[in-house]
Amino acid sequence: MEPRIDFSVDKTEVALGEIVEIKWKCNGDDSSAELTIDNGFRQLTEAVGFSGCKKIRINRASTGEVQITLRTTINGKTYCRTITVGVLDNLESENAAQEIEVYEDTQEQTNESPWWKELIFYVATFLITVPLFPFIYRLIPDFDWNGWDRVLEFVILYICVWAVLSIRWWFDLVALGVMLTILTFGTVKGNGYGFKQLAQDYAVYQHARKHKKELAKYDYKKQNNPQPVKPLQDPLNKRIHDAADYMNPVVRNFAVQQATEEPFATIGECQYSDDIRQIVHAMSVFKTIYENWKYVDDPRGFEYNSKASETIQNRSHGLFTGDCDDHAILMASCIQAVGAKARIVLSHENGVGHAYPELYLGSKDNAIRTHYLVEKLFPQYRDRKFEYHIDGKGDYWLNMDYTAPYPGGKFLQNRDSISAIIII
């Protein structure tokens, strides 16, 4: 004859934060019992007496319900009773940060969910955070904390991802599956964003960090450029100058195509002035090249300067490739090809050389208008630093380096490290 087991709760449907009272009683000569509470995030199990009661506050439930199970052994035979409590998640609790709060009449709960389940969740969160970080750090200012700012940003992003995935226990598996599917599809397809492109993003980031030492804060009243000191007498400078073949039809046709992209093509604020219109067209070129640039080193022990037309013709899967001087040559050439004016700045700091393009703005009024247009055309970077040089004539030159995601972003190296300026 099966022994009598009384097992009940006072509520079978509760809102978040409500307390449920559990009662049980097992009749038998030799009885022991275990009580298990599982809310989908954590499973708590404890040994209890053959009769008793408990009160628990239910603050989370991954599937909208909590399973409460009584497992008892009577006279050598095991019996199991389970009650499901529905949880309405449309109400918030003041104690929502806790998963299960127990009000004991007997003893404390001790056992948590298996360690491997927790490990899978944290590893999955990390694997989801890694591909997201290259997109996020481009939108966040660099605080120059010797790399610790990026570490902090990664940790914050990890916590945010963890918080989102914690809402439902299966979110982490679904999100990880989607992320891996996207990366795998991009890898197999060849021209999408895949594992190789993800590794390249981190490599470019590390390359930029390798260059970065100390960024100067530029004040238009004080910081002026040195004039070019016979830059073409140096063979390297001459090669860079000659590689900027902006009169080549390949370069001209590519640059014109970018100038016809919206919203750059019809923005009203640029129609009243030829030089402002040309600056807007130059920014459209910047956007296309920046979004499709992948850093690739020169051959070991050799400084290779790719012509702008060559870089465009060698475009693979929509991507331009090369190092900093190749980027500067391409950007400056395309700027020149749409009627604007550009120059290439060479700098050398702490043993690291760098080349980057600058866009000619001209007057202070043009610089003010350009600052407004950058915020309008690149709204995600509103209120960011707007950095430029002023030459000996008082003309403004805007930073167009690939290390910043918008025209006028931070200079990579200090102004005092400039070694030559090449006018295209």
N, C-alpha and C positions, 0 to 999 in steps of 0.2 A: 504494500500500500504506500503510495507516494505521500511523503510528509507535507504538512501544511506550511506554506511560505507566504507570509503577508508582506507585500512590498508596494508602496504607494508614494505619490507626491501630491501636494495640495493644489498644484496648478500644472496643467499640461500645455498652457500657452502663456507666455510672458513677454513683456517689453524689456529692452536692454536696461540693465541695472536693477531689475526686480529680484527679490529673494524667493527661492523655492525651498520648501521644507520636505525632506525625504524621511520616510519612516519604514522600518522593516522589522520582521520578527520571524525567526526560523524555529520550528518545533522538531526536536530530535534528541536522541540520547547523546550523540557525539557530533556537534555541529560547529563549523567555522565558516567565516564569510569574508569576501572581498567586495569593496564598493569601487566602481570605476565611473569617472565622469569624463566625457570626451566631447569637447566643443569644436573639433575639427582642426584646431591649432595645437592643442595640448591635451594629453590624456593623463589624468591623475588617478592613481590606483592606491588603495590602502587596505590593510587588514582591519576588520571591524569585528565587534562582538556579534553574538547570534541575534541580538536585538538592540535597537537604538534609533536615534534620529539625528539628522544634520540639517543645517540651513546653509545654502550657498547663494551667492549673488552672481548672476549670469550677465557678464558684460560683453562677451563676444561669442559669435557662432559663425563658422565659415560657411556653412550650408543652410543657415537659418534654423538650425535645430541642435539640441544637445542630447546626446545619448547617455542615459544613466543606467548602469548595469549592476545587478547584485548577483554575484557568483558564490554559491554556498556548497559545502561538502557535508553531507549528512550520512552517517553510517557507511562511509567509504564511497558514496555515490555523489556525483557533482550535478547540481541543478543551477540553471541560469535564468534570470528574469531581467528584461530590459524595458525601460520606459523612455519614450521620446517626448521631449519638451520643445514645443515650437517657440522660436524667438523672433519677435517682431523688431526689425532694425530701423524703424522709422522714428524711434525716440532715442534720445541720447542720455547717457548716464553721466553724473558728475564724476564717477570713478571709472570712466571708459578706458583708462590706461591699463587697468588690471583685467586679466582674462577670467579668472574664477576666484572669488573671495569666499572663503569658507567660515561659517560661524559654527564652531564645534560644540557639540554636547558631550563628545567622547575624547577623540584624539586628533592630532594634526595630520593633514595629508602629507605624504612624503615623496612618492615616485612621480617623475615627470615623463614626458614622451620619450621614446628611444632617441639616443644621441645621434644616430644616423639620419633620422628624419630632420632634426634641426640642422645638421651639417649640410644636407642636400639643399635646404632652403637658403642658407647663407652662401653656399657656392653658386647656386643658380642666380642669386641676386648679384654677386660679383661678376659673373659672366655676362649678365645683361648690362651692368654698369660700364664695363670696359668698352663696348662699341659706341655707347652714347657719349662718353667723355670727349672724344675729339671734336664732336659737334658743339658741345657745351662750352669748352674752354675758349673757343674762338669768340664767344659772346661776352666773356668775362674779362674785366681789366686785369692786366698783369701788375701786381703790387711789388714786384722786384724783391721778393723775400728769399732769393737764392733757391727757388724751386719749391719752397714750403707752401707758398700760396696755392700752387697747383695740387699739391698733396692734400691740402685742406679742402680745396674745391672737389677733388675726387671723393673724399670722405663724405662731404655734405651731399654730393650726388648719390653716393651709395646709400646713405640714410634715407634720402627721399625715395629712391627706388624701393628700398626695404619697406618703408611706410606704406607705399601704394600696394605692393605685393602682399602685405600682411592683411589686407582687407578681406581677402578670400584665400584659402589655402591653395587653391588650384591656379591662382593668378601667376605665380612664379613659373609653373610648368608651361602654361600657355604662352607667357611672354618670352620665355627662353626658347620655346619651339619656334615662335614667330621670328625672333632675332636670328637664330641659327638657319632658318629657312631662307631668310633674306640674304644672309652672307653666303650661304651655299649656292643659291640661285645666281647671285652676282659673280661668284667664282666660276661656276660652270658656264654661264653665259659669256663671260669674258669681258664684256663692256659695261658691267654693272658694278655696284659697290660690293666687293667680296672681302675675303680674309686678307688677300694681298694688299688691297687698298687700305684696309684697316691698319695693317702693319706699316704701310707707307705714311699714313697720317701720324702715327706715333714717331716714326723716324724723322719726319719733317719737323715735328714739334721739338724733338730732342736736338735736331740740328740747329734750330733757332735758339734754343736754350744754350747751346754750346757757344754761339756767337755773343749772346747777350751778356754784358758786364754791368754797365751803368748807363742809363738813358738820361740824356740831358733834358731839362725842362726849358722849352724855348719861349722867349719873350720877344715879341716883334720889335720892341724898342731897343733891345740890347744885342740879340744874337744875330750876327751877320756872317755870311759865308765869305771865306777867302775867295779871291778870284782865281780862275783856272791858271795854273802856272805851266805854260807850254805843254799841255798834256799829250799832244800828238808826237812829241819827241820821244816818248817812251813807246817801244814796239807794242806792248800789251794794250796801251791806251789807243794806239792807232788801229789795232785789230778790232777793238770794241767799236770805235767810231765807224770803221768801214763796214762792220757787220750790220749796222742799223740801216738796212736798205729799204727805207720807207717809200721810195719811188718804185719799187718792184710791184707789178700788178697783183701778185699773190697777196702781198701785205695790204695794198690799197683796197682790194676787193673784200678781204676779210674784215678790215677795220670799218669799212662802209656798212657792211652787213650788220655789225654790232650797233652802229649808230642809229639803225632803223628799228631797233628793238624798243618795245614799250617798257616803262613809261618814259624812257629817255627821248624818244622820237618826237613826241607831241607836247611835252611839258611846257606850259605857257610862259613860265617865268624866264625861259631862256631865249625867247624869240625877239626880245627888244635889242639885243646886242650880239654882234658877230662873235666877239671873243668869249662871251658867256656861253653861247650856243656851242662853240667849239670845246669849251671846258666840259659841258654836259656830255657831248659825244665822247670825249676822252674818258669820262667816268663810266660810260656804257662799255667801253673797251676794257677798262679795269675790272668791272664786274664779271665779264665773261672769262677773262684770263685768270682772275683770282679763283673763281669757282671751278676751273678746270686745270689748275696747275699742279703738277706733281714733281717734287724735287728729285733729281737724279745727279749724282756726282760726276765730275769729269774723269777721264781716264787717269789712272794713278801716275803721278809725277808729271802731268801735262795739263796746261790751262787751255781748254778748248772753248772757243767763242763761236757759238752757232749763229748764223745769220737769221734775221727775223723770218725771212721767207722760208728758210730751211726748217725752222721750228714749226711753222704753220704746216708745211708740207708733210712733216714727219708726225703730225698729230695722229695718235692712235687711240681708238675707242673714245674719241672726243676729248682726249687729254693732251695737254702740252707738257713736255718734259725738259728738264735741264737744271742747271744750278743758278745761283743768284745773278751772275752776269748775263746768262742766257735770258733769264726773265727780264732783266733791266733792258736788254737790247730789244726784245720783242715788244715790251710795253712802250718804250720810248718811240720805237718805229711806228707802231699803230697810232699813237697819239699824234705824231707828225703827219701820218697819212690822212687824218681827218681834219687837218688844218690848224690844229693846236700846236703848241711848242713844248719840247721836252729836252731834258738833259740827263746825263748819267753821272752819278756821284760815286767815286771810289773812296773807300775809307779803310783804315787799318788800325785795329785796336787790340792790344794784348796778344799780338801774334796772329790775329785772325783777320783776314781780308774780307771785304764785302763790297758789293755793287748794288745800287738801287736807283730807280728812275724818279725824277721829279717833274711835275707838271707846272708850266708857267702860268701864273695867275695875273701877274702885272701889278696893278694898283691895289692899295688897301681896300678900296671900295669893292673891287672884284673879289678880293679874299673874303670880305664879309658876305657878299652874295653867294660865293661858292660854299661857304660854311653853311648857309641856310639851305642850299640845294643838296648838300651831302646829307643833312638831316632829313630832307624830304625824300630823297631817292634811296637812302639807306636808313629807314626809320628805326630799325632794330638797334642802331648804334647812336641814337639821339643822346645828346649831353655827354658824349665821349670827348677825349682830347682831340684837338685839331692842330696838327703840328706841321710846320713849314719852315723854310729858310728865307732870309731876306738878303739879297746880294748887295754889292757895293753901290748899285744904282738905286736901291730902295725898292726893287721889284720882288714880288712874293713868288716862291716856288713851293708847291705842295708835295708832300711825301706820297709816293704811289708804290711803295714796297710791298712785296707779297707777304711779308711778316705781319701786316695789319689787314683786317678784313674789310676796311673801308678807306676811301681816299682821305689822307690826312691823319692816319693812325700813327702810333708811336714810332719814332725812329729807332732802329735797331742798335745803332752805335752813336757814341758821343760826337757832337759837332767838331770837337777838337781833333778827332781822329781822321778827318777828311784829308786825303792826299792829292786828289785831282778831281776836276769837274770837266766832263766831256760834253760840249754843246753839239747837239745833233744837227 
